[in-house]
Amino acid sequence: MKITVYCLKGSAGKTPIAVNIALDRGYAVGTNEPYNLLDRVIPENRLLTVEPNEAFPALPASIDVVFDLAGMISRDASTSIISAVNQSDVVLVPIYNELKCIASGIATINELKHHTKNIVVVATKLQKQKNEAFTDWRDSADFKNIANVIGQLVSPDIPIFPLKFSKVFDTIFEREQSIAQLMETDALARFSYRDVATQFDALFTFLETNYAR
């Protein structure tokens, strides 16, 4: 399967999502950011870097890859982004509950709709607000606001998955291990990261079920 992770807003969670997929599922990683930290955690033979104005090569179906993209389709990075999106089975758009990020997420989806129908939003950095009590992160105020805005201003049919805020996204770079791998080797991590691991599993199961060829 080929997956693109893309949002116009920086710090939305693109790279942590892409790296966790790569480490956990053995995917290669493609990026259009020449200056990145991916080579710290991704082996050289599984990392493909192009310039923003350079197209990714057409990769065979047998290669699973996640594209971690920056820039704008409508500007200088259009060649790299479009070449990745056109060969991807699905595009993940991470959005967190902040006005600029939601606006950028909407703009991202509107750009992508000209190139693919397969768009999934990941509501990132979800946190419990004061006096909030729930067991399902879809019931959080952060998730509900993102879902409501996307549903009203873009489409109610776009799937949206929750991903809570967690320091594990720093740890996967420090330890060069996926969330699942960290949980296998650390008893405390098995408890601390279980919610975010369950959310990742639910997201990936959905992608495999609906978009894998």
KAFEN-V583559 format. One record per pair of residues at least 24 apart in sequence whose C-alpha atoms are under 10 Angstrom apart, sorted by the first residue. I is the first residue (numbers start at 1). J is the second residue. D is the distance in whole Angstrom. If there is no record, write none. Layout:
I_J_D + I_J_D
This chain:
1_27_9 + 1_61_7 + 1_62_8 + 1_63_7 + 1_64_5 + 1_65_7 + 1_66_8 + 1_87_10 + 1_88_8 + 1_89_6 + 1_90_9 + 1_207_9 + 1_208_8 + 1_211_8 + 1_212_5 + 1_213_7 + 2_27_9 + 2_28_9 + 2_29_10 + 2_59_9 + 2_61_8 + 2_62_10 + 2_63_8 + 2_64_6 + 2_65_5 + 2_66_6 + 2_67_8 + 2_84_9 + 2_85_9 + 2_87_7 + 2_88_5 + 2_89_5 + 2_90_7 + 2_91_9 + 2_211_9 + 2_212_8 + 2_213_9 + 3_27_10 + 3_29_10 + 3_30_10 + 3_64_8 + 3_65_6 + 3_66_5 + 3_67_6 + 3_68_9 + 3_84_9 + 3_85_8 + 3_87_9 + 3_88_5 + 3_89_6 + 3_90_5 + 3_91_6 + 3_92_7 + 3_207_9 + 3_211_9 + 3_212_10 + 4_29_10 + 4_30_9 + 4_31_10 + 4_65_8 + 4_66_6 + 4_67_5 + 4_68_6 + 4_69_7 + 4_81_9 + 4_84_7 + 4_85_6 + 4_86_10 + 4_87_9 + 4_88_6 + 4_89_8 + 4_90_6 + 4_91_5 + 4_92_6 + 4_93_9 + 4_119_10 + 5_31_10 + 5_66_7 + 5_67_6 + 5_68_5 + 5_69_6 + 5_70_9 + 5_84_10 + 5_85_9 + 5_88_10 + 5_90_9 + 5_91_6 + 5_92_5 + 5_93_6 + 5_94_8 + 5_119_10 + 5_120_10 + 5_121_10 + 5_122_10 + 6_67_8 + 6_68_7 + 6_69_5 + 6_70_7 + 6_71_9 + 6_72_10 + 6_81_9 + 6_85_9 + 6_91_7 + 6_92_6 + 6_93_5 + 6_94_7 + 6_95_10 + 6_105_9 + 6_108_8 + 6_109_9 + 6_112_9 + 7_68_10 + 7_69_8 + 7_70_7 + 7_71_8 + 7_72_9 + 7_91_10 + 7_92_8 + 7_93_6 + 7_94_6 + 7_95_8 + 7_101_9 + 7_104_7 + 7_105_6 + 7_106_9 + 7_107_9 + 7_108_6 + 7_109_8 + 7_112_10 + 7_121_10 + 8_69_9 + 8_70_7 + 8_71_6 + 8_72_6 + 8_73_9 + 8_93_9 + 8_94_10 + 8_95_10 + 8_101_8 + 8_103_9 + 8_104_6 + 8_105_7 + 8_106_9 + 8_107_8 + 8_108_6 + 8_109_10 + 8_111_10 + 9_70_9 + 9_71_9 + 9_72_10 + 9_93_10 + 9_94_9 + 9_95_8 + 9_96_10 + 9_100_8 + 9_101_6 + 9_102_9 + 9_103_9 + 9_104_6 + 9_105_7 + 9_107_10 + 9_108_9 + 10_70_8 + 10_71_9 + 10_94_10 + 10_95_10 + 10_101_8 + 10_104_9 + 11_94_9 + 11_95_9 + 11_96_9 + 11_101_9 + 12_93_9 + 12_94_6 + 12_95_6 + 12_96_6 + 12_97_10 + 12_98_10 + 12_101_7 + 12_102_10 + 12_104_10 + 12_105_9 + 12_122_10 + 12_123_9 + 12_124_7 + 12_125_8 + 13_93_9 + 13_94_6 + 13_95_8 + 13_96_8 + 13_122_9 + 13_123_9 + 13_124_7 + 13_125_8 + 13_163_10 + 13_165_10 + 13_169_9 + 14_67_9 + 14_68_6 + 14_69_8 + 14_70_9 + 14_92_9 + 14_93_8 + 14_94_6 + 14_95_9 + 14_122_10 + 14_124_10 + 15_66_10 + 15_67_9 + 15_68_6 + 15_69_8 + 15_70_10 + 15_169_9 + 16_68_9 + 16_168_9 + 16_169_6 + 16_170_8 + 16_172_8 + 16_173_8 + 16_178_10 + 17_66_9 + 17_68_9 + 17_92_9 + 17_94_9 + 17_122_9 + 17_124_10 + 17_163_10 + 17_169_8 + 17_178_10 + 17_200_9 + 18_65_9 + 18_66_6 + 18_67_7 + 18_68_6 + 18_69_10 + 18_92_10 + 19_66_8 + 19_67_10 + 19_68_9 + 19_169_9 + 19_172_8 + 19_173_8 + 19_176_9 + 19_177_9 + 19_178_8 + 20_169_8 + 20_172_7 + 20_173_9 + 20_176_9 + 20_177_8 + 20_178_5 + 20_179_7 + 20_180_9 + 20_181_10 + 20_200_9 + 21_65_9 + 21_66_7 + 21_178_8 + 21_179_9 + 21_200_9 + 21_204_8 + 22_46_9 + 22_47_10 + 22_64_9 + 22_65_8 + 22_66_7 + 22_67_10 + 22_177_10 + 22_178_8 + 23_172_9 + 23_176_8 + 23_177_6 + 23_178_5 + 23_179_9 + 23_180_9 + 23_181_8 + 24_177_8 + 24_178_5 + 24_179_7 + 24_180_7 + 24_181_7 + 25_64_9 + 25_65_10 + 25_178_9 + 25_204_10 + 26_64_8 + 26_65_9 + 27_63_8 + 27_64_5 + 27_65_5 + 27_66_7 + 27_67_10 + 28_63_8 + 28_64_6 + 28_65_5 + 28_66_6 + 28_67_8 + 29_64_9 + 29_65_5 + 29_66_5 + 29_67_6 + 29_68_7 + 30_56_8 + 30_65_7 + 30_66_6 + 30_67_4 + 30_68_6 + 30_69_8 + 30_80_10 + 30_84_8 + 31_56_9 + 31_66_9 + 31_67_6 + 31_68_5 + 31_69_6 + 31_70_8 + 31_80_9 + 31_81_9 + 31_84_9 + 32_56_9 + 32_67_8 + 32_68_7 + 32_69_6 + 32_70_7 + 32_71_8 + 32_77_8 + 32_79_10 + 32_80_6 + 32_81_8 + 32_84_10 + 33_68_8 + 33_69_7 + 33_70_7 + 33_71_9 + 33_77_10 + 33_80_10 + 37_173_9 + 38_68_10 + 38_173_9 + 40_173_8 + 40_174_9 + 40_176_8 + 41_172_9 + 41_173_6 + 41_174_9 + 41_175_9 + 41_176_5 + 41_177_8 + 42_173_10 + 42_176_8 + 49_80_10 + 50_80_7 + 51_76_10 + 51_77_8 + 51_79_9 + 51_80_7 + 52_76_7 + 52_77_4 + 52_78_7 + 52_79_7 + 52_80_5 + 52_81_8 + 53_77_5 + 53_78_7 + 53_79_5 + 53_80_6 + 53_81_9 + 54_78_9 + 54_79_6 + 54_80_5 + 54_81_9 + 54_83_9 + 55_79_5 + 55_80_4 + 55_81_8 + 55_82_8 + 55_83_6 + 55_84_8 + 56_80_6 + 56_81_8 + 56_82_9 + 56_83_6 + 56_84_6 + 56_85_10 + 56_87_9 + 57_83_8 + 57_84_9 + 57_87_10 + 58_83_8 + 58_84_9 + 58_86_9 + 58_87_7 + 59_84_10 + 59_87_8 + 59_88_10 + 60_87_10 + 61_87_9 + 61_213_9 + 64_88_10 + 66_90_10 + 66_91_10 + 67_91_9 + 67_92_10 + 68_92_10 + 72_107_10 + 72_108_8 + 72_111_9 + 73_108_9 + 73_111_7 + 73_112_8 + 74_111_8 + 81_112_10 + 82_112_9 + 82_115_8 + 82_116_10 + 85_112_8 + 85_115_7 + 85_116_7 + 85_118_10 + 86_115_7 + 86_116_7 + 87_116_10 + 88_116_9 + 88_118_9 + 88_211_9 + 88_212_10 + 89_116_9 + 89_117_10 + 89_118_7 + 89_119_9 + 89_207_9 + 89_208_10 + 89_210_9 + 89_211_6 + 89_212_7 + 89_213_8 + 90_116_8 + 90_117_8 + 90_118_5 + 90_119_6 + 90_120_7 + 90_207_8 + 90_210_9 + 90_211_7 + 90_212_9 + 91_116_8 + 91_117_9 + 91_118_6 + 91_119_5 + 91_120_6 + 91_121_8 + 91_207_10 + 92_118_9 + 92_119_6 + 92_120_5 + 92_121_6 + 92_122_7 + 92_159_10 + 92_160_10 + 92_161_10 + 92_207_10 + 93_119_7 + 93_120_6 + 93_121_5 + 93_122_6 + 93_123_8 + 93_124_10 + 93_160_9 + 94_120_9 + 94_121_6 + 94_122_5 + 94_123_6 + 94_124_6 + 94_125_9 + 94_160_10 + 94_161_9 + 94_162_10 + 94_163_9 + 95_121_7 + 95_122_6 + 95_123_5 + 95_124_6 + 95_125_8 + 95_126_10 + 95_143_10 + 95_146_8 + 95_160_10 + 95_162_10 + 95_163_10 + 96_122_8 + 96_123_6 + 96_124_5 + 96_125_6 + 96_126_7 + 96_142_8 + 96_143_8 + 96_145_10 + 96_146_7 + 96_162_10 + 96_163_9 + 96_164_10 + 96_165_10 + 97_123_8 + 97_124_8 + 97_125_8 + 97_126_8 + 97_127_10 + 97_141_9 + 97_142_6 + 97_143_7 + 97_144_9 + 97_145_7 + 97_146_6 + 97_147_10 + 98_142_9 + 98_145_10 + 98_146_9 + 99_146_10 + 101_146_10 + 102_145_10 + 102_146_7 + 102_149_8 + 102_150_8 + 103_149_9 + 103_150_10 + 105_146_10 + 105_150_9 + 106_149_9 + 106_150_7 + 106_153_8 + 106_154_7 + 107_154_10 + 109_150_10 + 109_154_8 + 109_155_10 + 109_158_10 + 110_154_8 + 117_158_9 + 118_158_9 + 118_159_10 + 118_207_10 + 118_210_9 + 118_211_8 + 119_157_10 + 119_158_7 + 119_159_8 + 119_160_9 + 120_157_10 + 120_158_6 + 120_159_5 + 120_160_6 + 120_161_8 + 120_203_9 + 120_206_10 + 120_207_9 + 121_146_9 + 121_147_9 + 121_150_9 + 121_158_7 + 121_159_6 + 121_160_5 + 121_161_6 + 121_162_9 + 122_146_10 + 122_147_10 + 122_159_9 + 122_160_6 + 122_161_5 + 122_162_6 + 122_163_7 + 122_203_9 + 123_147_8 + 123_160_7 + 123_161_6 + 123_162_5 + 123_163_6 + 123_164_8 + 123_165_10 + 124_161_9 + 124_162_6 + 124_163_5 + 124_164_6 + 124_165_7 + 124_166_10 + 125_162_9 + 125_163_6 + 125_164_5 + 125_165_4 + 125_166_7 + 126_162_7 + 126_163_6 + 126_164_4 + 126_165_5 + 126_166_9 + 127_163_9 + 127_164_6 + 127_165_6 + 127_166_9 + 128_164_9 + 128_165_9 + 135_195_10 + 136_162_9 + 136_195_10 + 137_161_9 + 137_162_6 + 137_163_8 + 137_164_7 + 137_195_9 + 137_199_9 + 138_162_6 + 138_163_9 + 138_164_10 + 140_164_10 + 159_203_10 + 159_206_10 + 160_203_9 + 161_199_8 + 161_200_9 + 161_202_8 + 161_203_7 + 161_206_10 + 162_196_9 + 162_199_7 + 162_200_9 + 162_202_9 + 162_203_9 + 163_195_9 + 163_196_6 + 163_197_9 + 163_198_9 + 163_199_6 + 163_200_7 + 163_203_9 + 164_195_8 + 164_196_6 + 164_197_10 + 164_199_8 + 164_200_10 + 165_196_8 + 166_192_9 + 166_193_8 + 166_195_10 + 166_196_7 + 167_192_10 + 167_193_9 + 168_192_9 + 168_193_7 + 168_196_9 + 168_197_10 + 169_196_10
